[in-house]
Amino acid sequence: MITKEDKNITRRNFLKVFGGGAIATAAVLTGCKSRQKTKAVEEYKKQVEPPVGKMTYRTNPNNGDKVSLLGYGMMRLPSKTENKDDYDQEMINQQVDYAIEHGLNYFDTSPVYCQGKSEACTGIALSRHKRSEYFVATKLSNFNPATHSHEASVAMYKNSMKELQVDYIDYYLLHAIGGGMDEFNSRYIDNGMMDYLMKEREAGRIRNLGFSFHGYKNVFDEVLAMHDKYHWDFVQIELNYLDWNFADEINSRNVDASYLYQELQKYGIPAVIMEPLLGGRLANLPQFMVTELKQRDPQRSVASWAFRYAGTPKGVLTVLSGMTYMEHLKDNLLSYCPLTPLTDGEQRYLDKEVAERIVGLENIPCNDCKYCMPCPYGIDIPAIFIHYNKCKNEGTLPLDKGDKEYRRLRCQYLIGLERAVPKLRQADHCIGCGQCEPHCPQNIRIARELHKISDYVEALKQNTLTRSKDVQKE
C-alpha cells in the first residue's frame, strides 16, 4: 500500500483536472427504489453460489482462535417493512445459518445497534447453534453520561450477556473511544470499569478485551500506550482504500488507517476492521469508476475490491460487514472463500487511481452507521445523506436551471427523494437541536448539512435553483 508521502493530488486539483466532465459521463440512474430492487433481484439470480469449506481464517496470536476473515456486523439487520424497526428474525436466522454453514464464525453487535434490538436478535439467531461454532463480540456502549456510572455500566455489560444468551463474551470492546481523554476517563477509568473488566477477563467471562476507535490521534496514542497495563487483546479500526491515506483530509478529526494499522503492528495487536465499504460508499461508486473496475476483472463485484483491500494486510484478524440482504452476504463470502490477496499493482491502483478521485468528489462523509439515530424529530438522517451522495456520484444532481438536463434531473431527484425518505422524515423537519452530532464518528455537522439540503430541495421544488445554491458550496 502506498505511503502518505506518495499523495500528490488535492480535492481542488481533482476538480481542475476532471471538472464535471468525468462525472457527467456517468450512466444516469434514477435512484428509484423499485428499480434498485429489480436490479438487486437480477444480480441475485446471476450470483455465483459461494463454496463451502473455503473460508480464509486468521489465527489470533493471543489465544489461537481461528477467526473467519469475514465477520458479520449485526448493525444493519433486515426489517419486515421499510423504515421500521420490526426486524425480520426469520430472515436474520436464515442469514446467520448460511454464514455459519460457509465458515463465518465472528459476529459483532452492540447494545445500541438497531434501535437497541441487535443483541437480542443476534442472541436468538446464534443460540440455535453450538457455542463452539461462533465468536460473539459486543461493546460497552455507555455513550450517554447517564450510563457512565459503575452501576449503569455493569448493568449494560450483564444485560449484553442476557440478550446474547451466553455466559461469556469472546471479544468485548470499549465502544468508539476517541472523543477526548476526559470522556474516556469518565466512561472507563474514574468509574472503576477497567478494573472490573480486567477481573471479568481473568474469570473467563471476557475472553478478549479491546476497544474500537473513532476520533483524535492523541487519544488513540494515549490509550494504546496503556497496553502495558491493560494488555489490549485486539483493537477495532476503520480501514479501507479511502481511509488508508485520506481519512484526515475527509475529516480533520479522523486518523489515516495506515497510521492506526502500523501502530497496532508495532505492539503486535490484531486489528479488527470496520467500515471496509464506508457504509456502502465504496460499493456505490460513480459509474465511470465502476466501468474501470469491471474492465480490470468483469467477474468481481465493486464491493469485492474493497473487501480484498481490507483483508490483505496480515495483521487483520477479521473484516466486519453489515450485511442486510442475502446477496450482500453471498458476495462478501465470495471475496473471502478464499481470499485472493491484492497484488502490489492492484493496491496502487486503488490507493492512487480510485481513492484520490473519490476524495475529489467531496461528498458528505456519511457511513450509514446510524449512530445519529433515532432523531427525536423522526428525521432519517442517513437516508437523506445517502440519496444526496448517490445522485452526486452518478452525475445526476441538478445544479442549474440553465443546464440542458436540468428539468429531467430535477424531477428525478425529487421523485427519488420521496421514495427514499418519507416526507415527515426529510431534512426540512430538522430544528437544529444538535442531539445527533456528538454521536457521529465522522464528526459531520449534521444540522448544517440537513439545512443545506433542505434549502436545496426547496429551491428545486420552487424551481428557483441556480448554481450558487449547490448545497456543497458555502
Secondary structure, 3 states (H helix, E strand, C coil): CCCHHHCCCCHHHHHHHHCCHHHHCCCCCCCCHHHHHHHHHHHHHHCCCCCCCCCCEEECCCCCCEEECEEEECCCCCECCCCCCCECHHHHHHHHHHHHHCCCCEEECCCCHHHHCHHHHHHHHHCCCCHHHCEEEEEECCCCHHHCCHHHHHHHHHHHHHHHCCCCEEEEEEEEECCCHHHHHHHHHCCCHHHHHHHHHHCCCEEEEEEEECCCHHHHHHHHCCHHHHCCCEEEEECCCCHHHHHHHHCCCCCCHHHHHHHHHHHCCCEEEECCCCCCCCCCCCHHHHHHHHHHCCCCCHHHHHHHHHHCCCCEEEEEECCCCHHHHHHHHHHHCCECCCCHHHHHHHHHHHHHHHHHHCCCCCCCCCCCCCCCCCCCHHHHHHHHHHHHHCCCCCCCCCCCCHHHHHHHHHHHHHHHCCHHHCHHHCCCCCCCHHHCCCCCCHHHHHHHHHHHHHHHHHCCCCHHHCCCCC
